[in-house]
Structures are given as C-alpha cells and as structure tokens.
Amino acid sequence: MQLPDGAMLSRRTDSTLVKALARAFRWKRMLESGEFATIAELAEREGIAPSYMTRVLRLTLLSPDIVEAILDGKQGPEVTLARVLEPLSLEWAAQGSLLRQAELPPNRSAARYIPGD
C-alpha cells in the first residue's frame, strides 16, 4: 500500500515490547551492578522462570536501531515480542535483515551503526 504524498503514517507503540525492553535493561543493570549474582537469583526474586528471564535479557543485545524503532512505534506488525524473544544473531546487520519490518531512522542502518552517531 502506498500513501499519498504528505500523508502521515500512524505510529503505534507496542506497550508489550516496550515493557519487555525496559525489564531487560533493568535486569541487566541489576546483574551488572552486583545486586544479584546470578540470573537464577534475580529470577527467583522476580517470581519468574530463569529461562524466561534469559530470553528477555537477550533484548539487550538488539541493535540500537531496532530498539529505537520499537520505542518510537515504528516497528512493523511482524515485529512482536514472541519474534524478538527467538534466538537472533548477535551481529546487528544480520538482525536488521531478519527484522526488516522495523523502519530504521533515516540515514541509519544496523549494519553501520556507530555509537554516539
């Protein structure tokens, strides 16, 4: 489908994805700070299975462009929590090709992301 020139595509933030990203980065901080020594210890405190926590923690390995697209509500409809919890490549370029539905910010691509860019 092609929109007329000047038409704005509506953005809808997926609150489930955003909440999972927030949890993942919070849990990562808690582990890195030494507040919890292991994923199992943190998972017990949170009342969830360690295997689920491990899958959610993988979200911290998504390329910054994909994270930004999710936070801005610019991911495609195929980018769901179930899909991003599946094992993904650690290489950002490969993630970008797998999750091509995410609309990356102009002039940026996961293949050439430079921190601070």
Residue pairs with C-beta under 8 A, 6 or more apart in sequence:
3 9
11 72
11 73
11 74
12 73
13 71
13 72
13 73
14 70
14 73
14 75
14 79
14 80
14 81
16 81
17 70
17 75
17 79
17 80
17 81
17 84
18 70
18 71
20 56
20 59
20 81
20 84
20 85
21 59
21 67
21 70
21 71
23 56
24 56
24 57
24 58
24 59
24 60
25 59
25 60
27 42
27 46
27 53
27 56
27 57
28 57
28 60
30 36
30 42
31 39
31 42
36 42
36 45
39 50
39 53
39 54
39 57
40 50
42 53
43 49
43 50
43 52
43 53
46 53
55 85
56 85
58 85
58 87
58 88
59 67
59 84
59 85
61 88
61 90
62 84
62 88
62 95
63 92
63 95
63 96
63 110
63 113
64 92
64 113
64 115
65 92
65 96
65 102
65 104
65 105
65 108
65 109
65 110
65 113
66 75
66 79
66 95
66 96
66 99
66 102
66 104
66 110
68 74
68 105
69 75
69 79
69 102
69 103
69 104
69 105
70 79
70 102
74 102
74 103
75 99
75 101
75 102
75 103
76 100
76 101
76 102
76 103
77 101
78 101
79 99
79 101
79 102
83 99
84 99
88 94
88 95
88 98
88 99
89 95
89 98
92 110
92 111
92 113
93 109
93 110
93 111
95 110
96 102
96 104
96 109
96 110
96 111
104 110
108 117
